[in-house]
Amino acid sequence: MSASIPNRDKEIARRLDLTFYGVRYRISGIFAKLGARGRIDAVHRARLRGLLPPADDA
């Protein structure tokens, strides 16, 4: 099973030398700009807008 979302955010914070709350703040800003309700929705909306490359159909 994958890591929980708070653990992922802690890992992102560690790698980018940010606080956990700073990561959460930035992620919620991304969600708001995309009109997304969660990470999967944000990725989907970003792909539709051409902000991310299409998913690999492996």
BELRA-V69692 format. One record per residue. N is the residue number from 1. RES is the residue in one small letter. NEAR is the number of other C-alpha atoms within 10 Angstrom. D_CENTER is the distance of its C-alpha to the mean C-alpha in whole Angstrom. Layout:
n,res,near,d_center
N,RES,NEAR,D_CENTER
N,RES,NEAR,D_CENTER
This chain:
n,res,near,d_center
1,m,3,18
2,s,6,15
3,a,8,14
4,s,8,13
5,i,10,10
6,p,11,12
7,n,12,13
8,r,13,10
9,d,19,9
10,k,17,13
11,e,15,12
12,i,16,10
13,a,17,12
14,r,13,15
15,r,9,14
16,l,10,14
17,d,11,17
18,l,13,15
19,t,14,16
20,f,17,13
21,y,12,14
22,g,13,13
23,v,19,10
24,r,16,9
25,y,11,11
26,r,11,9
27,i,16,6
28,s,16,9
29,g,13,10
30,i,16,8
31,f,18,8
32,a,13,12
33,k,10,12
34,l,16,11
35,g,12,13
36,a,18,10
37,r,11,11
38,g,14,8
39,r,14,5
40,i,10,8
41,d,14,9
42,a,19,7
43,v,17,7
44,h,17,11
45,r,17,12
46,a,18,10
47,r,14,13
48,l,12,15
49,r,11,15
50,g,9,16
51,l,11,13
52,l,12,12
53,p,10,15
54,p,11,16
55,a,9,15
56,d,5,18
57,d,4,21
58,a,3,22
